[in-house]
Amino acid sequence: MSTTQQGTHSLAFRVMRLCKPSFQVEPPFRLDPTDLFVGEDIFDDPLAASNLPPLLSTHVSKSTDSYDLTYGNRFLLHHPSDAMGFSGLLVLPQSFGAIYLGETFCSYISINNSSNFEARDVIIKAEIQTEGQRILLLDTSKAPVESIRAGGRYDFIVEHDVKELGAHTLVCTALYNDGDGERKYLPQFFKFVVANPLSVRTKETTYLEACIENHTKSSLYMDQVEFEPSPHWIATILKADELPPADNSSTGEIFKPPLLIRSGGGIHNYLYQLKLSSPGSAQVKVEGTNILGKFQITWRTNLGEPGRLQTQQILGTPISRKEIELQVLEIPSLINLDSPFSVHLNLTNHTDRELGPFEVWLSQNSAHEENIVMINGLQTMALPQVEAFGSTDFHLNLIATKLGVQRISGITVSDTREKKTFDPLPDVEVFVESD
């Protein structure tokens, strides 16, 4: 869309977007001659299946004679590719078209002199204006165009890597002397909107799942989809097992074919395993940093036009760690009824200060329900202080009083110095056997 200020000017800008042509597709009304005579179930008969094809092929070869001037065969499929409708021609773009984030906007600009007089000392500027910035694409202030004759023109090409969404304005201005020697200023504005070609949806637990969706009207061939983790994370992409080539060649390692994501909502999923880069990263995790990283995506369209997109930082689930974390390290594989067994536990201090000493005991599930698995011996175990970001291992002796699948529940830790009780350990199921 072009807009200009009111007034009479000798010069005028014309803008054409430079992009690859498209294939001319004309779906033809053509058919297979077999369909005119028989149905598709005719070949269920063994006799017809053996005799009919040679008969039809002879008839078709006669009717498709190149010297047939009646054009009686113009609706017949001479080759399976005829049904696709490709004429072998390319079509130049008929409109400005859609522009997507990550593409390179390339435009052919022509400034025309439609008057009967020569325009002299023409200073031309072209810039892209967005909501946040103005980017200069061309400036001839230091070397003005000496003259543009009557009926003549001056052409140039500008390029811009599109890095912002939303409304964009291509501003073309010309400062020149007209036929009367008057200095005139011509501004023209060409507006367009930049859309998002892809949407990246992520799900994060121990793994990060990314779903890449194509919002454009053409298929995209993904050259690169790379996740760049933040410094505190290591990301490993997980792929399905792929069979090696039969000839054991290394071609697949040298040339990696691009991944096709079809137009109009085609999707492809990527799965990454996330791990902390070092034990020291645990402190960062406690402080609540949940930046996982960002994606670098490059692609090409059907005719090779490149595109590049970098996502914003992807945030994981907000991290709210407990001050004290109690977890089970090992449980015996064989637990007998009324026989003591030992559970290996770990107590971790996630704060930046020393905590403890602690007491460990088994709390009751409810007032009317007794624990099936109980502590064997002293009902309270004393643990020493745990340093900042440190941990300690200990063993708790238990005994089961019923057969079958039972739960170890109610293992609780309290800080005797701060008089603070922490959440109990989540229930753990065990199987109790008879002797």
C-alpha positions in Angstrom: 0.0 0.0 0.0 1.5 3.4 -1.1 0.7 6.8 0.4 2.2 10.2 -0.6 1.7 13.8 0.4 -0.5 16.1 -1.6 1.1 18.2 -4.3 2.3 18.0 -7.9 5.6 16.2 -8.4 7.5 15.3 -11.4 8.9 12.1 -9.8 7.1 9.1 -8.3 8.3 5.9 -6.7 7.3 2.4 -7.8 8.1 -0.6 -5.6 8.2 -4.2 -6.6 9.1 -6.9 -4.2 11.8 -9.3 -5.5 11.1 -12.9 -4.7 11.3 -16.2 -6.4 8.6 -17.1 -9.0 6.1 -19.9 -8.4 5.1 -22.9 -10.5 2.2 -22.5 -12.8 -0.4 -25.1 -11.9 -3.5 -25.6 -14.1 -5.3 -28.7 -12.9 -6.5 -30.3 -16.1 -9.7 -32.2 -16.8 -8.1 -35.4 -18.0 -8.9 -39.0 -17.5 -7.7 -42.6 -18.0 -9.6 -44.2 -21.0 -10.0 -47.4 -18.9 -12.5 -45.5 -16.7 -14.8 -44.8 -19.7 -15.5 -48.5 -20.3 -15.1 -50.4 -17.1 -15.2 -50.0 -13.4 -12.3 -50.5 -11.1 -13.8 -53.8 -9.9 -13.5 -55.4 -13.4 -10.0 -56.5 -12.6 -11.3 -58.8 -9.9 -12.1 -61.2 -12.6 -8.9 -63.1 -13.5 -10.0 -63.5 -17.2 -10.6 -59.7 -17.6 -7.4 -58.9 -15.7 -5.3 -60.9 -18.2 -7.0 -59.8 -21.5 -8.4 -56.3 -21.0 -5.1 -54.3 -20.5 -3.5 -55.4 -23.8 -6.8 -54.5 -25.6 -7.0 -51.1 -24.0 -3.4 -50.3 -24.6 -3.8 -51.0 -28.3 -6.8 -48.8 -28.5 -5.1 -46.0 -26.6 -2.0 -46.1 -28.7 -4.1 -45.7 -31.9 -6.1 -42.8 -30.4 -3.1 -41.0 -29.2 -1.4 -40.9 -32.6 0.5 -37.6 -33.0 -1.0 -37.1 -36.4 -4.6 -37.1 -35.1 -5.8 -33.6 -36.1 -9.2 -34.1 -34.5 -7.8 -33.5 -31.0 -9.9 -36.4 -29.8 -7.2 -37.4 -27.3 -6.8 -34.0 -25.7 -8.5 -35.1 -22.5 -6.5 -38.3 -22.1 -3.7 -38.8 -19.6 -0.6 -39.5 -21.7 1.7 -39.7 -18.6 0.9 -40.0 -14.9 2.6 -36.5 -14.3 -0.2 -34.9 -16.5 -2.6 -35.2 -13.5 -0.4 -32.8 -11.5 -1.1 -29.9 -13.8 2.4 -28.6 -14.1 2.7 -26.7 -17.3 6.5 -26.2 -17.1 6.1 -22.4 -16.8 7.0 -20.1 -13.9 4.8 -17.2 -12.7 6.2 -13.9 -11.4 4.6 -12.6 -8.2 1.3 -10.8 -8.9 1.1 -9.1 -5.5 3.3 -7.9 -2.7 2.7 -11.2 -0.9 3.2 -12.2 2.7 6.4 -11.3 4.5 7.5 -13.5 7.5 9.9 -12.9 10.3 13.4 -14.2 9.6 13.2 -13.7 5.8 15.2 -11.2 3.8 13.0 -8.5 2.4 14.3 -7.6 -1.1 12.7 -4.8 -3.1 13.2 -3.3 -6.6 12.5 0.4 -6.4 12.2 2.7 -9.4 11.8 6.4 -9.3 10.1 7.6 -12.5 10.0 11.1 -14.1 6.6 11.4 -15.6 6.9 15.1 -16.5 8.2 16.8 -19.7 11.1 18.3 -17.8 14.4 17.0 -16.5 14.8 16.5 -12.7 18.3 17.4 -11.4 20.4 16.8 -8.3 18.2 14.1 -7.0 18.9 12.9 -3.4 17.2 9.6 -2.8 16.7 7.9 0.6 15.1 4.6 1.4 14.6 3.3 5.0 12.5 0.8 6.9 10.5 2.1 9.8 9.2 -0.1 12.6 7.6 0.6 15.9 11.0 0.5 17.6 13.6 1.8 15.0 14.4 3.3 11.6 16.9 1.4 9.4 18.6 3.3 6.6 18.8 1.2 3.4 20.0 3.7 0.8 21.2 7.3 1.0 22.6 9.2 -2.1 23.2 12.5 -0.2 27.0 12.3 -0.8 26.6 11.3 -4.5 23.2 12.7 -5.8 21.8 11.5 -9.1 22.8 14.2 -11.5 19.6 14.1 -13.6 16.6 12.0 -14.5 15.4 12.9 -18.0 11.8 13.3 -18.9 10.2 9.9 -19.2 13.3 8.3 -17.7 13.8 6.5 -14.4 16.5 5.6 -11.8 16.4 2.0 -10.4 17.9 0.4 -7.3 17.6 -2.6 -5.1 17.4 -2.6 -1.3 17.6 -5.5 1.1 16.6 -5.9 4.8 16.7 -8.9 7.2 13.3 -8.9 8.9 13.8 -9.2 12.7 10.6 -7.6 14.1 7.0 -8.6 13.9 4.1 -6.2 13.1 3.7 -3.2 11.0 6.6 -2.0 8.8 6.8 1.0 6.5 9.2 1.4 3.6 9.8 5.1 3.4 11.2 6.4 0.1 12.1 10.1 -0.2 13.5 12.3 -3.0 14.8 15.8 -2.9 15.2 17.3 -6.4 15.1 20.4 -8.6 12.2 20.4 -11.0 11.9 22.0 -14.4 11.3 25.4 -12.9 14.4 25.2 -10.7 12.2 24.8 -7.6 13.6 22.5 -4.9 11.0 19.9 -4.0 10.7 17.1 -1.5 8.8 13.9 -2.3 8.0 11.3 0.4 6.2 8.1 -0.3 5.3 5.3 2.1 4.8 1.6 1.4 3.3 -0.3 4.3 3.4 -4.0 5.0 2.9 -6.4 7.9 5.5 -9.0 9.0 3.9 -12.2 10.3 5.3 -15.1 12.3 6.2 -18.0 10.1 6.6 -20.5 12.9 5.3 -21.1 16.4 7.4 -22.9 19.0 5.5 -24.5 21.8 7.5 -26.2 24.5 6.8 -28.6 27.4 9.4 -29.0 30.1 9.9 -31.5 32.9 13.2 -33.4 32.9 12.8 -33.1 29.1 12.1 -30.2 26.8 9.6 -30.9 24.0 9.5 -28.4 21.2 6.7 -28.4 18.5 7.6 -26.4 15.4 4.5 -25.4 13.4 4.4 -23.9 9.9 2.1 -20.9 9.5 3.0 -20.0 6.0 1.3 -20.9 2.7 4.4 -22.7 1.4 6.3 -25.8 2.6 9.4 -25.0 4.6 12.6 -27.1 4.4 14.4 -26.9 7.8 18.1 -26.6 7.4 18.7 -26.2 11.1 16.7 -26.4 14.3 19.2 -26.1 17.2 18.5 -25.5 20.9 21.2 -23.4 22.6 20.9 -24.1 26.3 21.8 -21.5 29.0 25.2 -21.8 30.6 23.8 -23.8 33.5 22.2 -26.5 31.3 23.4 -29.2 28.9 20.9 -30.3 26.2 21.0 -33.6 24.3 18.6 -34.1 21.4 16.8 -37.5 21.5 16.1 -39.2 18.2 14.5 -42.4 17.1 17.0 -45.2 16.3 18.0 -45.0 12.7 19.3 -48.0 10.7 22.7 -47.5 9.0 22.8 -47.5 5.2 23.1 -50.9 3.5 26.4 -49.9 1.8 27.9 -48.5 4.9 28.7 -45.2 3.1 29.3 -42.0 4.9 27.1 -39.9 2.5 24.5 -39.3 5.3 27.2 -37.8 7.5 28.4 -35.4 4.9 25.0 -34.4 3.4 22.0 -34.1 5.7 18.8 -33.7 3.8 16.5 -30.9 5.1 13.4 -31.7 7.1 10.1 -30.9 5.4 7.4 -29.1 7.4 4.3 -28.8 5.1 2.4 -25.6 4.6 -0.8 -24.6 6.4 -0.1 -26.0 9.9 2.4 -28.8 9.3 4.3 -29.6 12.5 7.4 -31.5 13.7 8.4 -32.3 17.3 11.9 -32.2 18.8 12.8 -33.7 22.2 15.8 -32.7 24.3 17.1 -34.1 27.6 18.2 -31.4 30.0 20.8 -31.8 32.7 22.6 -29.4 34.9 26.1 -28.6 33.5 27.8 -29.0 36.9 27.1 -29.7 40.5 27.6 -26.0 41.2 24.6 -25.2 39.1 22.4 -26.6 41.9 22.9 -23.3 43.7 21.6 -21.3 40.7 18.6 -23.7 40.5 17.8 -22.9 44.2 17.9 -19.2 43.6 15.0 -19.6 41.1 16.7 -19.1 37.7 14.5 -20.9 35.2 15.9 -19.8 31.8 16.5 -22.9 29.7 17.8 -21.5 26.5 16.7 -20.5 23.0 16.2 -21.9 19.5 18.1 -21.1 16.3 16.0 -22.0 13.3 17.0 -21.7 9.6 14.9 -22.8 6.6 14.3 -22.5 2.9 11.2 -22.3 0.9 10.2 -24.3 -2.2 12.6 -22.4 -4.5 15.4 -21.9 -2.1 14.6 -18.5 -0.4 16.3 -18.5 3.0 14.9 -17.6 6.4 16.3 -17.4 9.9 14.6 -17.1 13.2 15.8 -16.9 16.8 13.3 -17.4 19.6 13.2 -15.5 22.8 14.6 -17.2 25.9 12.5 -20.2 26.9 11.5 -20.3 30.5 11.1 -23.5 32.4 8.8 -24.2 35.3 9.5 -21.7 38.1 11.8 -23.5 40.6 10.7 -23.4 44.2 13.0 -25.7 46.1 12.4 -26.8 49.7 15.0 -25.9 52.3 15.4 -29.5 53.2 14.9 -32.4 50.8 14.6 -36.0 52.0 14.9 -38.8 49.4 15.2 -42.6 49.3 18.5 -43.9 47.9 18.0 -47.7 48.3 15.4 -50.2 49.5 16.1 -53.9 49.9 14.6 -56.0 47.1 13.5 -58.7 49.5 11.4 -57.7 52.6 10.1 -60.4 54.9 7.3 -60.2 57.3 8.3 -59.3 60.9 11.9 -59.1 59.9 13.9 -55.8 60.3 15.2 -54.2 57.1 17.3 -51.0 56.5 16.3 -48.1 54.2 19.1 -45.9 52.8 18.1 -42.2 52.9 19.7 -38.9 52.0 19.1 -35.5 53.6 20.1 -32.4 51.5 20.4 -28.8 52.6 19.4 -26.5 49.7 20.0 -23.2 51.5 23.2 -21.1 51.8 23.4 -21.5 55.6 24.0 -24.4 58.0 20.9 -26.2 59.3 20.4 -28.7 62.1 20.8 -30.7 64.1 17.8 -32.8 63.0 15.5 -35.5 64.3 13.9 -38.2 62.1 10.8 -40.1 63.2 7.7 -41.8 61.8 4.4 -39.8 62.0 1.0 -41.4 62.0 -1.2 -41.3 58.8 -4.3 -40.5 60.9 -5.8 -40.9 64.3 -7.6 -44.2 63.3 -5.0 -45.8 61.2 -1.7 -47.3 62.3 1.4 -47.6 60.1 1.9 -51.1 58.7 5.7 -50.3 58.4 7.2 -49.0 61.6 10.6 -48.1 63.0 12.5 -51.0 64.6 14.1 -49.7 67.8 14.3 -46.1 69.0 11.4 -44.2 67.6 13.5 -41.0 67.0 16.9 -40.8 65.2 19.2 -37.9 65.8 21.2 -36.4 62.8 24.1 -33.9 63.0 24.1 -30.4 61.4 24.3 -30.2 57.6 26.4 -27.5 56.0 25.2 -25.1 53.3 24.3 -26.9 50.0 25.5 -30.1 51.7 24.0 -33.5 52.4 24.2 -36.5 54.6 23.3 -40.2 54.2 21.8 -42.3 56.9 20.0 -45.7 57.4 16.7 -46.1 59.1 15.7 -49.5 60.5 12.1 -50.5 59.8 9.9 -53.6 60.2 6.7 -54.6 58.3 3.7 -56.2 60.1 1.5 -57.2 57.1 2.0 -59.2 53.9 1.5 -57.8 50.4 2.0 -54.4 48.9 2.5 -51.9 51.7 3.5 -48.3 52.0 6.4 -46.7 53.9 4.8 -43.4 54.9 5.2 -40.6 57.4 9.0 -40.4 57.5 9.4 -36.8 58.9 12.4 -34.5 59.6 12.5 -31.6 62.0 15.1 -29.0 62.9 15.6 -29.1 66.7 17.4 -25.7 66.8 14.8 -23.8 64.8 11.9 -25.9 66.1 10.7 -26.4 62.5 9.1 -29.5 61.0 9.5 -30.2 57.3 7.1 -32.0 54.9 7.3 -35.8 55.2 8.8 -38.1 52.7 6.4 -39.1 49.9 5.0 -42.6 50.3 7.1 -45.5 49.0 5.5 -48.8 48.1 7.2 -52.1 49.0 6.2 -55.8 48.7 6.3 -57.8 51.9 6.7 -61.6 51.7 6.4 -64.4 54.2 9.5 -66.2 55.4 
